[in-house]
Amino acid sequence: MSAGESDPDATDGGVESADMGDLFDELQELEDLVATDAAREQVRETMRVAMVASAAATPFGRVIHGFDRGDLAEALLGSLLFGIPMAVEGGTGEVAVFLTGHPGALGGTFLFAVGMVIGIIYVADIQDVRVYKPLFGLIPRRLVGVLGVSVVTATLLLTAWGRVDWGTPLLAVANVVVAFVPMSIGAALGDLLPGS
């Protein structure tokens, strides 16, 4: 590179360009290194300030951390937006009848939905989603929240509107699973797109 050219990956100080995700990573590393509780609390406070500043800047490209009532409400809204058409559509019942005769396809349909939600939240890079205080040290709270609100919403909506008969439990579960697929996708998108 000649003296007159500039490195597109560097800033004026010669440091590679960074985003809020990089800052958050650095602060988490710092939190692990500091020795006192007071210093750790100061690092956590700095992370909170950085997230608030990131939120004010843009709804996309922010670091998403934790899962609260607001996230749950957004997931519920997305679930309902994608799920209400499934609750009134007769094709849902037809697919459920098919799935009751093919238990492998029923399980595969459920696992497909779970995989789609994981992909939307953690792989598609719509937002920089961080796992915060996972359940049992392993299961992300956001994943449990999004899937949980989808299953509960599908079950309650289909039951309340008389679309399932729990006298035939396998058919009822198949109906719920069919409605769960788009509802879980809607819940994941509803949670992430507002950028909470």
C-alpha positions in Angstrom: 0.0 0.0 0.0 1.4 3.4 -1.0 1.7 6.3 1.4 -1.3 8.1 -0.1 -3.6 5.1 0.2 -5.7 4.3 3.3 -6.7 1.0 4.8 -10.5 0.7 4.5 -10.6 -1.6 7.6 -8.9 1.0 9.8 -10.0 4.2 11.5 -7.9 7.3 11.9 -6.1 5.8 14.9 -5.1 2.6 13.0 -7.5 0.5 15.0 -9.9 -1.8 13.1 -13.4 -0.5 12.9 -15.7 -1.9 15.7 -19.4 -2.0 16.4 -21.5 -2.2 19.5 -21.2 -6.0 19.5 -17.4 -5.7 19.7 -17.7 -3.2 22.6 -20.1 -5.5 24.4 -17.7 -8.5 23.9 -14.8 -6.4 25.3 -16.8 -5.3 28.3 -17.8 -8.9 29.1 -14.1 -9.9 29.0 -13.3 -7.0 31.3 -16.1 -8.1 33.7 -14.4 -11.5 34.0 -11.0 -9.9 34.7 -11.8 -7.4 37.3 -11.2 -8.4 40.9 -13.7 -6.6 43.1 -17.5 -6.7 43.2 -17.6 -2.9 42.9 -15.5 -3.0 39.7 -17.7 -5.7 38.2 -20.8 -3.7 39.0 -19.2 -0.7 37.3 -18.5 -2.8 34.2 -22.1 -4.0 34.2 -23.3 -0.4 34.5 -21.2 0.5 31.5 -22.7 -2.4 29.5 -26.2 -1.1 30.4 -25.3 2.4 29.3 -23.8 1.1 26.0 -27.0 -0.9 25.3 -29.1 2.2 25.9 -26.9 4.3 23.7 -27.1 1.6 21.0 -30.9 1.5 21.3 -31.2 5.2 20.8 -29.0 5.1 17.7 -30.9 2.6 15.5 -33.5 -0.2 15.8 -31.2 -2.6 13.9 -27.6 -3.7 14.6 -28.0 -3.3 18.3 -26.9 -5.7 21.0 -30.0 -7.5 22.4 -29.5 -8.8 25.9 -32.0 -10.4 28.2 -35.6 -11.3 27.7 -38.3 -9.3 29.6 -42.0 -8.5 29.5 -41.6 -6.2 26.5 -39.9 -9.0 24.5 -42.7 -11.4 25.6 -45.4 -9.0 24.4 -43.6 -8.5 21.1 -43.3 -12.3 20.6 -47.0 -12.7 21.5 -48.0 -10.0 18.9 -45.9 -11.7 16.2 -47.3 -15.1 17.1 -50.9 -13.8 16.9 -50.2 -12.0 13.6 -48.9 -15.2 12.0 -51.2 -17.5 13.9 -54.7 -16.1 13.5 -54.9 -17.0 9.8 -53.8 -20.6 10.8 -56.6 -20.7 13.4 -59.3 -19.9 10.9 -57.9 -21.8 7.9 -59.4 -25.2 7.3 -56.1 -26.4 5.8 -54.6 -26.5 9.3 -56.9 -29.4 10.2 -56.2 -31.2 6.9 -52.5 -31.1 7.5 -53.0 -32.2 11.2 -55.0 -35.2 10.0 -52.1 -36.2 7.7 -49.6 -35.7 10.5 -51.5 -38.0 12.9 -50.9 -40.9 10.5 -47.2 -40.0 10.2 -45.8 -39.5 13.7 -42.3 -39.0 12.3 -43.5 -36.1 10.2 -45.3 -34.7 13.2 -42.1 -34.7 15.3 -40.1 -33.4 12.3 -42.6 -30.5 11.8 -42.2 -29.5 15.4 -38.4 -29.7 15.2 -38.4 -27.8 12.0 -40.2 -24.9 13.7 -37.7 -25.0 16.6 -34.8 -24.9 14.1 -36.3 -22.0 12.3 -36.7 -20.0 15.5 -33.0 -20.8 16.4 -32.0 -19.7 13.0 -34.0 -16.5 13.1 -32.8 -15.5 16.5 -29.2 -16.6 16.6 -28.0 -17.3 13.1 -29.7 -14.9 10.6 -27.9 -12.0 12.2 -31.0 -9.7 12.2 -29.8 -8.4 15.5 -26.8 -9.1 17.7 -28.5 -11.4 20.2 -26.6 -12.3 23.3 -27.5 -15.2 25.6 -28.0 -13.8 29.1 -28.3 -16.0 32.2 -29.4 -19.2 30.3 -31.7 -21.6 32.1 -29.8 -24.4 33.8 -26.7 -22.8 32.4 -27.5 -24.0 28.9 -30.9 -23.0 27.5 -31.3 -19.4 26.3 -34.2 -17.6 28.0 -35.2 -15.8 24.7 -35.5 -19.2 22.9 -37.7 -20.6 25.7 -39.8 -17.4 25.8 -40.4 -17.3 22.1 -41.2 -21.0 21.8 -43.2 -21.0 25.0 -45.4 -18.1 24.0 -46.0 -19.7 20.6 -47.0 -23.1 22.0 -49.3 -21.6 24.6 -50.9 -19.1 22.1 -51.5 -21.9 19.6 -53.0 -24.1 22.2 -55.3 -21.5 23.8 -56.3 -19.9 20.5 -57.2 -23.2 18.8 -59.0 -24.4 21.9 -60.9 -21.2 22.5 -62.1 -21.0 18.9 -63.2 -24.7 18.9 -60.6 -25.7 16.2 -59.4 -28.6 18.3 -61.2 -31.4 20.2 -59.1 -32.6 23.1 -61.2 -35.8 23.1 -58.9 -36.9 20.3 -55.6 -35.8 21.8 -53.2 -36.8 19.0 -55.3 -34.9 16.4 -55.5 -31.9 18.8 -51.7 -31.9 19.3 -51.1 -32.2 15.6 -53.4 -29.1 15.0 -51.4 -27.2 17.6 -48.1 -28.2 16.0 -49.3 -27.1 12.6 -50.4 -23.7 13.9 -47.2 -23.5 16.0 -44.9 -23.5 13.0 -45.9 -20.0 11.6 -46.7 -18.7 15.1 -43.1 -19.5 16.3 -41.6 -17.8 13.3 -43.9 -14.8 13.8 -43.0 -14.7 17.5 -39.2 -14.7 16.7 -39.6 -12.0 14.1 -41.9 -10.0 16.4 -39.4 -10.2 19.2 -36.4 -9.1 17.1 -37.7 -6.7 14.5 -38.7 -3.9 16.8 -35.1 -4.2 18.1 -35.7 -4.6 21.8 
